[in-house]
């Protein structure tokens, strides 16, 4: 959990600075794949869907 907490700022920055659903299909696909990888990694540690807020 501590290692994942270090991703908070970079992930927040990603969403602040990057448009995931951009007009370029290849770029959009890569960005969605990156988010999917982050989600899968976090789900290996805990089921974050159970956390309210």
C-alpha positions in Angstrom: 0.0 0.0 0.0 2.8 2.4 0.8 4.4 1.9 -2.6 1.0 2.5 -4.3 0.6 5.7 -2.3 3.6 7.1 -4.1 1.6 6.9 -7.4 -1.0 9.4 -6.2 0.7 12.5 -7.4 1.8 11.1 -10.8 -1.7 9.7 -11.5 -3.4 13.0 -10.4 -1.0 14.9 -12.7 -1.7 12.5 -15.6 -5.4 13.3 -15.3 -4.8 17.0 -15.0 -2.5 17.2 -18.0 -3.6 14.4 -20.4 -6.8 13.9 -22.3 -7.2 10.1 -22.3 -10.0 10.0 -24.9 -8.1 12.1 -27.5 -8.8 12.1 -31.3 -5.8 10.0 -32.2 -6.9 6.3 -31.9 -3.4 4.9 -31.3 -2.7 7.4 -28.6 -6.1 6.9 -26.9 -5.5 3.1 -27.0 -2.1 3.5 -25.3 -3.5 5.8 -22.6 -6.4 3.5 -21.9 -4.0 0.5 -21.7 -1.8 2.5 -19.3 -4.8 3.1 -17.0 -5.9 -0.5 -17.2 -2.4 -1.6 -16.2 -2.5 0.8 -13.2 -5.9 -0.4 -12.2 -4.9 -4.1 -12.5 -1.8 -3.5 -10.4 -3.8 -1.7 -7.7 -6.4 -4.4 -7.6 -3.7 -7.0 -6.9 -3.1 -5.2 -3.6 -6.7 -4.4 -2.6 -10.3 -4.1 -3.9 -10.5 -0.3 -4.0 -14.1 -0.4 -5.2 -15.0 -1.3 -1.6 -13.7 2.1 -0.3 -16.2 4.9 -0.1 -15.4 8.4 -1.0 
